Amino acid sequence: TFTNLYHYIWHPMRTILISLEANLMMSISTERFLAVYKPIHYKTSSMSYSKTVHFCVFVLLPIIFSVIVNLPKHFETEIIKVNITNLYDETFEDYEIQLTNLRLNPDYIFYYTHWTRLISTGVIPMMFLSVVNILIFVVIRKQALKRRVSTAGLDEIRTNISSAFGLCAIIILFIACNMPRL
């Protein structure tokens, strides 16, 4: 039934997915920054050779963090059994979702629902993405100035520039889509 789906799946998963979106964006930006800032080290490191290490660092950590931050969401509601009497005095059992004492606690509402969510899915990701993208452009610009005389490095610079523009477009969309939610 919808009550069970909402309580056990949709309510907790919705917030986990919102957090995961922000955390994966930060992870992708970090990976791009590492690839641009230290390209030789990045290409020779175990992260680029080992798919398992790459997955653990850039995908699994954001998933774990998103689940941990959103664990309290599992305890905000409970399903209760109610008896409903219709016009013919027939009684039926039904289930409703009810808020728990945790969700009604003013401190929980203020600190977790408002501040933790705002900071973990809004302020930190947007500041992080802004700083990392600025750093990516600074590094690409420095590389372009250093290699201006060399045509051998020109293809790598063009690849980095197109990659950076693609990442910036994604981040601008991320900020535009998430700003109304905050």
C-alpha positions as CSV (number, residue, x, y, z in Angstrom):
1,T,0.0,0.0,0.0
2,F,1.0,3.6,-0.4
3,T,1.3,4.1,3.4
4,N,4.0,1.4,3.6
5,L,5.8,2.6,0.5
6,Y,5.9,6.2,1.8
7,H,7.0,5.2,5.3
8,Y,9.6,2.7,4.5
9,I,10.9,3.8,1.1
10,W,9.9,7.2,-0.3
11,H,10.3,9.4,2.8
12,P,13.8,8.2,3.7
13,M,15.0,7.7,0.1
14,R,13.9,11.2,-1.1
15,T,16.2,12.9,1.4
16,I,19.0,10.4,0.8
17,L,18.8,11.1,-3.0
18,I,18.9,14.8,-2.5
19,S,22.0,14.5,-0.3
20,L,23.5,12.0,-2.7
21,E,23.1,14.4,-5.6
22,A,25.0,17.1,-3.8
23,N,27.7,14.7,-2.6
24,L,28.2,13.2,-6.0
25,M,28.5,16.6,-7.6
26,M,31.3,17.4,-5.1
27,S,32.9,14.1,-5.8
28,I,32.9,14.6,-9.6
29,S,34.3,18.1,-9.2
30,T,37.1,16.8,-6.9
31,E,38.0,14.1,-9.4
32,R,38.1,16.6,-12.2
33,F,40.2,19.0,-10.1
34,L,42.7,16.2,-9.3
35,A,42.9,15.2,-13.0
36,V,43.6,18.9,-14.0
37,Y,45.8,19.9,-11.1
38,K,48.1,16.9,-11.0
39,P,47.5,15.1,-14.3
40,I,50.6,12.9,-14.3
41,H,50.1,11.8,-10.7
42,Y,46.4,11.3,-11.3
43,K,47.0,9.1,-14.4
44,T,49.6,7.0,-12.6
45,S,47.9,6.7,-9.2
46,S,45.9,3.7,-8.1
47,M,42.7,5.6,-8.5
48,S,42.8,5.7,-12.2
49,Y,44.0,2.1,-12.6
50,S,41.9,0.4,-10.0
51,K,38.1,0.7,-10.6
52,T,37.5,-0.6,-7.1
53,V,39.5,2.2,-5.5
54,H,38.0,4.8,-7.8
55,F,34.5,3.5,-7.0
56,C,35.1,3.5,-3.2
57,V,36.6,7.0,-3.2
58,F,34.3,8.8,-5.6
59,V,31.0,6.9,-5.3
60,L,30.8,4.8,-2.2
61,L,31.9,7.6,0.2
62,P,29.2,10.0,-1.0
63,I,26.6,7.2,-0.7
64,I,27.7,6.3,2.9
65,F,27.7,10.0,3.9
66,S,24.3,10.6,2.4
67,V,22.8,7.6,4.3
68,I,24.4,8.5,7.6
69,V,23.2,12.2,7.4
70,N,19.7,11.0,6.6
71,L,19.4,8.2,9.2
72,P,17.1,10.2,11.5
73,K,14.5,10.4,8.6
74,H,13.7,6.8,9.2
75,F,12.5,7.6,12.7
76,E,10.3,10.6,11.9
77,T,7.2,8.7,11.1
78,E,5.4,5.6,12.3
79,I,2.5,3.6,10.9
80,I,-0.4,3.2,13.2
81,K,-3.6,1.1,12.9
82,V,-6.8,3.0,13.0
83,N,-10.4,1.8,13.0
84,I,-12.7,3.6,10.6
85,T,-16.5,3.5,10.9
86,N,-18.5,4.2,7.8
87,L,-22.1,5.5,7.4
88,Y,-23.5,1.9,7.8
89,D,-21.7,1.4,11.1
90,E,-19.2,-1.0,9.6
91,T,-15.8,-0.8,11.0
92,F,-12.6,-1.2,8.9
93,E,-9.0,-1.3,9.9
94,D,-6.7,1.1,8.1
95,Y,-3.2,2.4,8.5
96,E,-2.1,6.0,8.8
97,I,1.3,7.6,9.0
98,Q,1.8,9.6,12.2
99,L,4.7,11.9,13.2
100,T,6.8,10.6,16.0
101,N,7.9,12.6,19.1
102,L,11.3,13.0,17.4
103,R,9.8,14.8,14.4
104,L,7.7,17.0,16.7
105,N,10.7,18.0,18.9
106,P,11.5,21.7,18.4
107,D,15.2,21.2,18.8
108,Y,15.2,18.4,16.1
109,I,13.2,20.6,13.8
110,F,15.5,23.6,14.3
111,Y,18.9,21.9,14.2
112,Y,18.4,18.8,12.0
113,T,15.5,19.6,9.7
114,H,16.6,23.2,9.1
115,W,20.3,23.7,9.8
116,T,21.8,20.3,9.1
117,R,19.9,19.9,5.8
118,L,20.7,23.5,4.7
119,I,24.4,23.2,5.5
120,S,24.9,19.6,4.2
121,T,22.9,19.9,1.0
122,G,23.1,23.6,0.2
123,V,25.8,25.8,1.7
124,I,28.8,23.4,1.7
125,P,28.1,21.9,-1.7
126,M,27.6,25.3,-3.4
127,M,30.6,26.8,-1.8
128,F,32.7,23.7,-2.5
129,L,31.6,23.6,-6.2
130,S,32.3,27.3,-6.6
131,V,35.8,27.1,-5.2
132,V,36.8,23.9,-7.0
133,N,35.6,25.2,-10.4
134,I,37.5,28.5,-9.9
135,L,40.6,26.5,-9.1
136,I,40.1,24.3,-12.1
137,F,39.9,27.4,-14.4
138,V,43.0,28.9,-12.7
139,V,45.0,25.7,-13.2
140,I,43.9,25.4,-16.9
141,R,44.8,29.0,-17.5
142,K,48.2,28.5,-16.0
143,Q,48.8,25.4,-18.1
144,A,47.7,27.2,-21.2
145,L,50.1,30.1,-20.5
146,K,53.0,27.6,-19.8
147,R,52.4,25.6,-23.0
148,R,51.6,28.4,-25.3
149,V,54.8,27.8,-27.3
150,S,54.3,24.0,-27.4
151,T,51.7,22.6,-29.8
152,A,52.2,19.1,-28.3
153,G,50.4,20.1,-25.1
154,L,47.7,22.0,-26.9
155,D,45.4,19.0,-27.4
156,E,45.5,18.2,-23.7
157,I,44.7,21.8,-22.9
158,R,41.7,21.8,-25.3
159,T,40.5,18.6,-23.7
160,N,40.8,20.0,-20.2
161,I,39.1,23.2,-21.2
162,S,36.1,21.4,-22.8
163,S,35.9,19.1,-19.8
164,A,35.9,22.2,-17.4
165,F,33.2,23.9,-19.4
166,G,31.1,20.8,-19.3
167,L,31.6,20.5,-15.6
168,C,30.7,24.2,-15.1
169,A,27.5,23.8,-17.1
170,I,26.5,20.9,-14.9
171,I,27.3,22.8,-11.8
172,I,25.4,25.9,-12.9
173,L,22.4,23.6,-13.5
174,F,22.9,22.1,-10.1
175,I,22.9,25.4,-8.4
176,A,19.9,26.7,-10.5
177,C,17.9,23.6,-9.7
178,N,18.7,23.5,-6.0
179,M,18.5,27.2,-5.1
180,P,14.7,27.3,-4.8
181,R,14.8,24.3,-2.5
182,L,17.0,26.1,0.0
